[in-house]
Amino acid sequence: DLPKQYFEVTWTNQNYEACRIYQQDRMEIDGGTSIKRKLMLNPTGNARYRRLFDTDEPAVGDVMYEIDVPWTQIGTNYSWDKLEILRNKNSAKGFIRLLETRRIDGLWSLADLIEDRFWKAPDSATDDLNPYGVPYYLNYLDDDATTAGFNGQTVRFENGTTSTVVAGLDGNAQPKWKNYAATYTKIDNSFLRTFRTAVLKTNFKVPNFINDPSQVRGGKKRVYTDADNAVLLQELADAKDDNHRGKDVLGNIRMDEGGLVFINRLPVLYISQLDGITEPVQSTETKPFYCVDFEKFVPYVQDGYWMEESEPMTDRGQHTTFTIFLDGSHNNLCTNRRTAGFVIHRPITS
């Protein structure tokens, strides 16, 4: 028998968080040229207090809006030559399963691409090649702005252009189609206050006499930041209690045995794509904290077309070479920007 050998892979990212989300938290839908959902931003305003015998003036407003997100296609491939298989199958010395290495090679680049674009906005307002990453929906405050609130309205595309239109709706014209954003200068108690305020302000509840018309998914909230901020939070936890134990409450900031920090019971994960990140308009280093609620920020994949692996294919021009393609269609949909999370970042100056 040929020896079973293992090999190491020097992975690019410490956390493949986007890949985990797409494998575990995705929604699958079929059909349609794009992903569309309905949204009600404001009521018509028919409710009022009244006196006896007052007259009513019934009205019906146009309160429904449509979110429209295009599908994006992604793929990878791996190949081998028939002679490579023949030359390796009886070689006990130094044998490594050839097809497995080629497949991992192809999947690795796919994982890196998914992870990279998950933390970016598209290249431009007309870019239909790349998906809508987290910064597309959770926008920074505008240049020179520091007032916290539902003021995140400007998408900063990778090519340095901007727009207030997100998934077909203009946040400048529709104030409730904006996300919560705030700024900070250093990791201290003031930052914790800003963070906790953001958590409170983005936690909307349905009136208990109304049946929630939204789709309940059971998604979780998570916080993402760079390595510097993650370590500074660990140091802040240490400063609050030098003898803390796993998941002990430390003024609502805590740490588990693995060094993972929790704020308001939300895990803070390190994302390498956020290291040294600058916003593309002013080139300001923003060192953001993204809090994402996957109940409202939903990764969608096309039913029957996600991680679809083809049969080996050959071509008459290379008749001994075989190729397998792996493809998928997906994008990210934010159904409610007010509750999908928030971003806290360094101030941006013009």
C-alpha positions as CSV (number, residue, x, y, z in Angstrom):
1,D,0.0,0.0,0.0
2,L,1.1,3.5,-0.7
3,P,1.9,5.5,2.5
4,K,-0.7,7.9,3.7
5,Q,1.1,11.3,3.8
6,Y,0.0,14.6,5.2
7,F,1.1,18.1,4.2
8,E,0.8,21.6,5.7
9,V,-0.8,24.6,4.0
10,T,0.3,28.1,4.8
11,W,-3.2,29.6,4.8
12,T,-3.5,33.3,3.9
13,N,-6.0,34.3,6.6
14,Q,-6.2,33.6,10.3
15,N,-10.0,33.5,10.2
16,Y,-12.0,32.6,7.1
17,E,-15.1,34.2,8.5
18,A,-16.8,34.9,5.2
19,C,-16.4,31.3,4.1
20,R,-17.8,30.1,7.4
21,I,-20.8,32.4,7.0
22,Y,-21.4,31.2,3.5
23,Q,-21.3,27.6,4.5
24,Q,-23.3,27.8,7.7
25,D,-25.5,31.0,7.6
26,R,-26.4,31.3,4.0
27,M,-29.9,31.5,2.5
28,E,-30.6,29.6,-0.7
29,I,-33.1,30.9,-3.2
30,D,-33.8,29.9,-6.8
31,G,-34.6,31.8,-10.0
32,G,-34.7,35.4,-10.8
33,T,-32.2,37.7,-12.4
34,S,-31.5,39.4,-9.1
35,I,-32.2,39.2,-5.4
36,K,-35.3,41.4,-4.5
37,R,-37.0,42.1,-1.2
38,K,-39.7,44.5,-0.1
39,L,-39.2,47.2,2.6
40,M,-41.6,49.5,4.4
41,L,-39.8,52.7,5.5
42,N,-42.5,54.9,7.0
43,P,-46.2,54.6,7.8
44,T,-48.9,56.6,6.1
45,G,-49.7,58.3,9.4
46,N,-53.4,57.6,9.7
47,A,-53.3,57.1,13.5
48,R,-54.5,60.0,15.7
49,Y,-56.4,60.7,18.9
50,R,-60.0,61.8,18.3
51,R,-62.9,63.3,20.1
52,L,-66.5,62.1,19.8
53,F,-68.1,62.6,16.4
54,D,-64.8,63.6,14.8
55,T,-64.6,62.8,11.1
56,D,-61.9,60.7,9.5
57,E,-60.0,61.3,6.3
58,P,-58.8,57.8,5.3
59,A,-55.6,57.8,3.2
60,V,-53.5,55.1,1.6
61,G,-49.8,56.0,1.1
62,D,-47.2,54.4,-1.2
63,V,-45.1,53.0,1.7
64,M,-43.4,50.0,0.0
65,Y,-40.0,50.0,-1.5
66,E,-37.9,47.4,-3.3
67,I,-34.3,46.3,-2.6
68,D,-32.6,45.0,-5.6
69,V,-29.2,43.2,-5.5
70,P,-27.6,41.5,-8.6
71,W,-26.3,38.0,-8.6
72,T,-22.5,37.7,-8.9
73,Q,-20.8,34.6,-10.3
74,I,-17.6,33.1,-8.8
75,G,-15.5,30.1,-9.8
76,T,-12.2,28.3,-9.7
77,N,-10.7,25.2,-11.3
78,Y,-7.9,22.7,-11.0
79,S,-6.3,20.5,-13.7
80,W,-4.0,17.5,-14.0
81,D,-2.5,15.4,-16.8
82,K,-3.3,11.7,-17.2
83,L,0.5,10.9,-17.2
84,E,0.9,12.7,-13.8
85,I,-1.5,10.2,-12.3
86,L,0.2,7.2,-13.9
87,R,3.7,8.4,-12.8
88,N,2.6,8.8,-9.2
89,K,0.3,5.9,-8.6
90,N,3.1,3.4,-7.9
91,S,5.6,5.8,-6.4
92,A,5.7,5.0,-2.6
93,K,8.5,7.4,-1.9
94,G,7.3,11.0,-1.4
95,F,3.9,10.2,-2.7
96,I,1.2,12.8,-2.0
97,R,-2.3,12.4,-3.4
98,L,-2.0,14.5,-6.6
99,L,-5.7,15.2,-7.1
100,E,-6.2,16.3,-3.5
101,T,-3.3,18.8,-3.7
102,R,-4.7,20.2,-7.0
103,R,-8.2,20.5,-5.5
104,I,-7.0,22.2,-2.3
105,D,-5.0,24.6,-4.5
106,G,-8.1,25.6,-6.4
107,L,-10.3,25.9,-3.3
108,W,-7.7,27.9,-1.5
109,S,-7.8,30.7,-4.1
110,L,-11.6,30.6,-4.0
111,A,-11.6,31.0,-0.2
112,D,-9.2,33.9,-0.4
113,L,-11.3,35.7,-3.0
114,I,-14.5,35.2,-1.1
115,E,-12.9,36.5,2.1
116,D,-11.2,39.5,0.4
117,R,-14.3,40.8,-1.3
118,F,-16.6,40.3,1.7
119,W,-14.7,43.2,3.4
120,K,-14.9,45.5,0.5
121,A,-17.5,47.6,-1.4
122,P,-17.7,47.0,-5.2
123,D,-15.2,48.9,-7.4
124,S,-17.8,51.4,-8.5
125,A,-21.6,52.1,-8.5
126,T,-21.9,50.2,-11.8
127,D,-19.7,47.3,-10.8
128,D,-21.8,44.1,-11.2
129,L,-18.8,41.8,-11.1
130,N,-18.0,41.9,-7.4
131,P,-20.4,41.3,-4.5
132,Y,-21.8,43.8,-2.0
133,G,-19.4,43.5,0.9
134,V,-19.9,44.7,4.5
135,P,-18.7,48.3,3.8
136,Y,-21.3,48.7,1.0
137,Y,-24.1,48.5,3.6
138,L,-22.4,49.7,6.7
139,N,-21.1,53.1,5.6
140,Y,-18.7,55.4,7.5
141,L,-19.7,58.9,8.5
142,D,-19.1,61.5,5.9
143,D,-15.8,63.4,5.8
144,D,-15.3,65.7,8.8
145,A,-18.4,64.3,10.5
146,T,-18.2,63.0,14.1
147,T,-21.9,63.0,15.2
148,A,-22.9,59.5,16.0
149,G,-26.3,58.3,14.8
150,F,-28.0,56.9,11.7
151,N,-25.8,59.0,9.5
152,G,-24.0,56.3,7.5
153,Q,-25.2,57.1,4.0
154,T,-22.3,57.3,1.6
155,V,-20.8,54.2,-0.1
156,R,-17.1,54.7,-0.7
157,F,-16.3,52.5,-3.7
158,E,-12.9,50.9,-4.3
159,N,-12.1,53.3,-7.2
160,G,-12.6,56.4,-4.9
161,T,-16.0,57.4,-6.1
162,T,-19.1,57.7,-3.8
163,S,-22.8,57.2,-3.9
164,T,-25.7,57.4,-1.5
165,V,-27.7,54.8,-3.4
166,V,-27.5,51.3,-1.8
167,A,-29.3,48.3,-3.4
168,G,-31.4,50.7,-5.4
169,L,-32.5,53.0,-2.6
170,D,-31.1,56.5,-1.9
171,G,-30.2,57.0,1.7
172,N,-30.0,60.7,1.2
173,A,-33.7,60.8,0.1
174,Q,-34.8,58.1,2.6
175,P,-33.3,58.8,6.1
176,K,-34.4,55.4,7.4
177,W,-32.2,53.7,4.7
178,K,-29.1,54.7,6.6
179,N,-26.9,52.7,9.0
180,Y,-25.7,53.7,12.5
181,A,-22.1,55.0,12.5
182,A,-19.9,56.7,15.1
183,T,-16.2,57.6,15.6
184,Y,-13.6,57.0,18.3
185,T,-10.0,58.1,18.9
186,K,-8.7,55.4,21.2
187,I,-9.7,52.1,22.9
188,D,-10.8,53.2,26.4
189,N,-14.0,53.6,28.5
190,S,-15.2,56.3,26.1
191,F,-15.0,53.8,23.3
192,L,-17.0,51.2,25.3
193,R,-19.7,53.9,25.9
194,T,-19.8,54.6,22.2
195,F,-20.1,50.9,21.4
196,R,-22.8,50.3,24.0
197,T,-24.8,53.2,22.7
198,A,-24.6,51.8,19.2
199,V,-25.9,48.5,20.4
200,L,-28.9,50.1,22.1
201,K,-29.7,52.4,19.3
202,T,-29.8,49.6,16.7
203,N,-31.9,47.2,18.7
204,F,-35.4,47.8,17.4
205,K,-38.4,45.7,18.7
206,V,-41.7,44.9,17.0
207,P,-44.8,46.2,18.8
208,N,-46.3,43.2,20.6
209,F,-49.7,43.6,19.0
210,I,-48.2,43.4,15.5
211,N,-47.1,40.2,13.9
212,D,-43.6,40.6,12.6
213,P,-43.8,40.4,8.8
214,S,-40.0,39.9,8.4
215,Q,-38.4,36.6,7.9
216,V,-37.0,35.3,11.2
217,R,-33.6,33.5,10.6
218,G,-32.0,33.2,14.0
219,G,-28.8,34.9,12.8
220,K,-26.2,36.1,15.3
221,K,-24.3,39.3,15.9
222,R,-20.5,39.5,15.6
223,V,-18.0,42.2,15.8
224,Y,-14.9,42.4,13.5
225,T,-11.8,44.6,13.7
226,D,-8.1,44.6,13.0
227,A,-5.3,43.0,15.1
228,D,-4.3,46.2,16.9
229,N,-7.8,46.9,18.1
230,A,-8.3,43.2,19.1
231,V,-5.2,43.3,21.3
232,L,-6.0,46.7,22.8
233,L,-9.4,45.3,23.8
234,Q,-7.6,42.4,25.5
235,E,-5.4,44.8,27.4
236,L,-8.5,46.8,28.4
237,A,-10.0,43.6,29.8
238,D,-6.8,42.9,31.6
239,A,-6.7,46.4,33.1
240,K,-10.3,46.0,34.4
241,D,-9.4,42.7,36.2
242,D,-6.0,41.2,36.3
243,N,-7.4,37.9,37.7
244,H,-10.3,37.5,35.2
245,R,-11.4,34.0,34.4
246,G,-13.0,32.7,31.2
247,K,-16.1,34.7,30.4
248,D,-16.1,36.5,33.7
249,V,-18.0,39.8,33.4
250,L,-15.6,42.7,33.4
251,G,-17.7,45.8,33.2
252,N,-19.5,44.2,30.2
253,I,-16.1,43.4,28.5
254,R,-14.8,39.9,29.0
255,M,-12.4,37.4,27.6
256,D,-12.5,33.6,27.2
257,E,-9.7,31.2,27.7
258,G,-8.6,31.5,24.1
259,G,-8.2,35.3,24.3
260,L,-11.4,36.1,22.4
261,V,-12.9,39.3,23.8
262,F,-16.6,39.9,24.2
263,I,-18.3,43.3,24.4
264,N,-21.9,43.3,25.5
265,R,-21.8,39.5,25.0
266,L,-20.7,39.9,21.4
267,P,-17.5,38.2,20.2
268,V,-14.9,40.4,18.7
269,L,-13.1,38.6,15.9
270,Y,-9.8,39.6,14.2
271,I,-10.0,40.0,10.4
272,S,-6.7,40.4,8.6
273,Q,-8.4,42.3,5.7
274,L,-9.0,45.1,8.2
275,D,-5.3,45.5,9.1
276,G,-4.2,48.9,7.8
277,I,-7.4,49.5,5.9
278,T,-7.9,53.0,4.4
279,E,-11.1,54.4,3.0
280,P,-10.6,54.9,-0.7
281,V,-11.6,58.6,-1.0
282,Q,-9.3,60.4,1.5
283,S,-7.0,57.5,2.1
284,T,-7.6,57.8,5.8
285,E,-6.7,54.8,8.0
286,T,-10.1,54.1,9.7
287,K,-9.4,51.1,12.0
288,P,-13.0,50.2,11.9
289,F,-15.2,48.0,14.2
290,Y,-17.9,46.4,12.2
291,C,-20.8,44.9,14.2
292,V,-22.8,42.7,11.8
293,D,-26.2,41.2,12.6
294,F,-26.7,38.2,10.4
295,E,-30.4,38.3,11.0
296,K,-30.6,41.3,8.6
297,F,-27.3,41.0,6.7
298,V,-27.9,37.9,4.7
299,P,-25.6,36.0,2.4
300,Y,-27.6,34.6,-0.4
301,V,-26.6,31.8,-2.8
302,Q,-28.5,30.6,-5.8
303,D,-30.2,27.2,-5.1
304,G,-28.5,24.5,-7.1
305,Y,-25.5,26.7,-8.1
306,W,-23.2,27.0,-5.1
307,M,-20.0,25.1,-4.9
308,E,-21.1,23.1,-8.0
309,E,-18.3,20.8,-9.0
310,S,-18.2,19.7,-12.6
311,E,-17.2,16.3,-14.1
312,P,-13.6,16.2,-15.4
313,M,-13.4,17.8,-18.8
314,T,-10.9,17.5,-21.6
315,D,-10.2,19.2,-24.9
316,R,-9.0,17.8,-28.2
317,G,-6.1,20.3,-28.1
318,Q,-4.9,18.8,-24.8
319,H,-6.5,15.4,-24.8
320,T,-4.5,14.1,-21.8
321,T,-5.3,17.1,-19.6
322,F,-8.4,17.1,-17.4
323,T,-10.0,20.1,-15.7
324,I,-12.7,20.3,-13.0
325,F,-14.5,23.6,-12.5
326,L,-16.2,24.7,-9.3
327,D,-18.7,27.5,-9.6
328,G,-21.3,29.4,-7.7
329,S,-23.7,32.4,-7.8
330,H,-24.1,34.6,-4.7
331,N,-24.3,38.1,-3.1
332,N,-25.1,39.8,0.2
333,L,-28.4,41.3,0.9
334,C,-29.1,43.8,3.8
335,T,-32.8,43.8,4.5
336,N,-32.8,46.6,7.1
337,R,-29.8,49.0,7.4
338,R,-31.0,50.4,10.8
339,T,-30.8,47.0,12.5
340,A,-28.1,45.2,10.4
341,G,-25.3,46.5,12.7
342,F,-23.1,49.5,12.8
343,V,-19.6,50.7,12.2
344,I,-17.3,52.7,14.6
345,H,-14.2,54.1,13.0
346,R,-11.5,56.8,13.3
347,P,-12.6,60.2,12.1
348,I,-12.2,60.9,8.4
349,T,-10.9,64.4,7.5
350,S,-11.1,65.9,4.0
